[in-house]
Amino acid sequence: MDYDCVYIDKELYWGSAPSNLCYKALEIYPPTKKSKLLDIGAGEGRNSLFFARNGYDVTAVEISEAGVEKINKQAKNNNLKIKTVKADYIDFQSKNTEQYDVVFSVGFMHYVPSALRFEIFDKLKEYTTINGIHIMRTFVTKTNVSVEQTIDDALIKSFYSGELMVYYKDWDILLASEDKKECTSGGSAHKHVRNTVISRKVDSEFWRQYKM
């Protein structure tokens, strides 16, 4: 799917309301200091704007130029500071030197081919601060539930049920759930199955002793 075309044609394709997972971030890792948050696949900025409004130091990564322009415009109109990076996430990750307290991704990771996932998640975990959290939500393959037909299926590589947990076996899992979501994006009604995992990075030596 060409999101540049969609974002140019539509006022706000995904709407302005933040994901319900944004409130989980506030609950689990409130910005009591200048907490650095990375929003991967930020789209038009609905979640990045929410986080910036609530006091996080936000970096929004988005491959669509039209999406980045919308984020910048909304941030300016609302007197919010958001660092935007127009890049494919793999390119961004190869150049990133920052550390983040919160890594947030809703609706992006299922575009990453399965062969690259361990590498991507390992790198993400490297530049997360101790006690920092990851909030991840991906599409999951279920044979009895129809999937999104308006997005190019060749680009979506849905996770298998429980796969997200595999990448966080050495972290503290705070929440793991699976649900069905009614969706009308693209103009047609359909359902997604989504897997959500929220996890916290812990000191490796502490974790080793805890597991003994």
RABELQUI-V425281 format. One record per residue. N is the residue number from 1. RES is the residue in three letters. NEAR is the number of other ideal C-beta (glycine too) atoms within 12 Angstrom. Layout:
n=(N/N)
res=(RES/RES)
near=(NEAR/NEAR)
This chain:
n=(1/2/3/4/5/6/7/8/9/10/11/12/13/14/15/16/17/18/19/20/21/22/23/24/25/26/27/28/29/30/31/32/33/34/35/36/37/38/39/40/41/42/43/44/45/46/47/48/49/50/51/52/53/54/55/56/57/58/59/60/61/62/63/64/65/66/67/68/69/70/71/72/73/74/75/76/77/78/79/80/81/82/83/84/85/86/87/88/89/90/91/92/93/94/95/96/97/98/99/100/101/102/103/104/105/106/107/108/109/110/111/112/113/114/115/116/117/118/119/120/121/122/123/124/125/126/127/128/129/130/131/132/133/134/135/136/137/138/139/140/141/142/143/144/145/146/147/148/149/150/151/152/153/154/155/156/157/158/159/160/161/162/163/164/165/166/167/168/169/170/171/172/173/174/175/176/177/178/179/180/181/182/183/184/185/186/187/188/189/190/191/192/193/194/195/196/197/198/199/200/201/202/203/204/205/206/207/208/209/210/211/212)
res=(MET/ASP/TYR/ASP/CYS/VAL/TYR/ILE/ASP/LYS/GLU/LEU/TYR/TRP/GLY/SER/ALA/PRO/SER/ASN/LEU/CYS/TYR/LYS/ALA/LEU/GLU/ILE/TYR/PRO/PRO/THR/LYS/LYS/SER/LYS/LEU/LEU/ASP/ILE/GLY/ALA/GLY/GLU/GLY/ARG/ASN/SER/LEU/PHE/PHE/ALA/ARG/ASN/GLY/TYR/ASP/VAL/THR/ALA/VAL/GLU/ILE/SER/GLU/ALA/GLY/VAL/GLU/LYS/ILE/ASN/LYS/GLN/ALA/LYS/ASN/ASN/ASN/LEU/LYS/ILE/LYS/THR/VAL/LYS/ALA/ASP/TYR/ILE/ASP/PHE/GLN/SER/LYS/ASN/THR/GLU/GLN/TYR/ASP/VAL/VAL/PHE/SER/VAL/GLY/PHE/MET/HIS/TYR/VAL/PRO/SER/ALA/LEU/ARG/PHE/GLU/ILE/PHE/ASP/LYS/LEU/LYS/GLU/TYR/THR/THR/ILE/ASN/GLY/ILE/HIS/ILE/MET/ARG/THR/PHE/VAL/THR/LYS/THR/ASN/VAL/SER/VAL/GLU/GLN/THR/ILE/ASP/ASP/ALA/LEU/ILE/LYS/SER/PHE/TYR/SER/GLY/GLU/LEU/MET/VAL/TYR/TYR/LYS/ASP/TRP/ASP/ILE/LEU/LEU/ALA/SER/GLU/ASP/LYS/LYS/GLU/CYS/THR/SER/GLY/GLY/SER/ALA/HIS/LYS/HIS/VAL/ARG/ASN/THR/VAL/ILE/SER/ARG/LYS/VAL/ASP/SER/GLU/PHE/TRP/ARG/GLN/TYR/LYS/MET)
near=(23/18/33/22/14/24/28/18/12/20/15/22/30/32/18/21/14/29/32/23/34/31/20/30/42/27/18/25/36/19/23/11/13/15/31/29/44/45/46/42/39/47/41/39/43/34/46/48/39/36/45/36/25/25/23/36/26/40/37/45/40/40/29/32/21/27/38/32/21/36/42/28/21/30/27/17/14/18/11/26/22/37/31/35/31/24/25/21/33/22/13/30/28/14/15/25/11/24/23/40/35/46/49/48/41/38/37/38/37/34/31/34/18/22/9/20/27/18/19/31/36/19/25/40/30/22/28/34/25/21/24/34/40/45/47/49/37/38/40/35/26/22/11/11/22/21/28/31/19/23/26/15/18/9/19/26/25/31/34/21/24/22/28/36/28/23/33/35/20/23/36/26/26/27/28/27/25/26/21/19/29/16/25/17/24/19/13/15/15/22/22/34/31/35/35/36/38/36/35/30/32/25/17/16/12/17/21/11/10/13/13/7)
